[in-house]
């Protein structure tokens, strides 16, 4: 698979098969992803990987806590900017509407939407959970480096026939995650990511989000 194909076939997978990912595959994938670029070669990323009984134990803790607090513990950062303006606000709105439409959940179906939201905290059934963290001393540039590392993971997953679901939603459970994986205080959780084999029959996985036309995002000068 070439890079173009990996980019165009990468989606946020929201339904995974109950099929384990071999440890050797994950290790090979992460071994290659570490060649992602970073300013000054700081390599500011930290990853915690869970699977099997350890993942089941963690998800059990989240289920118990979510009974009384379905919206978690709060976040250490704003997942989306406050007062988001267009065109970004409209893009986010349409993405959400298209996703719920793919599974037949109407806007007024609050229970159905909450049920789908809760699927985030099952990693959509993914057999591997990844948590990404960054040292608190790092700045905006290093957050960009972390993003490039994560994209490398997502694109490499396609080479292995795998799919991913990057999930900033996990930031609302940062306290529980930090405690469970014994993350040191100097690290800050950014997000989670489910990884595994996509359920090709799941209607929600047929969603393909829009992309803005090139003229809307690129200015060409001197060509």
Secondary structure by P-SEA (a helix, b strand, c coil): ccaaaaaaacccccccccccccaaaaaaaaaaacccccccccccbbbbbbccaaaaaaaaaaaaaaccccccccccccccccccccaaaaaaaaaaaaaaaaacccccaaaaaaaaaacccccccccbbbbbbbbccccaaaaaaaaaaaaaaaaaaaaacbbbbbccccccaaaaaaaaacccccccccbbbbbcccccccccccbbbbbcccccccccccc
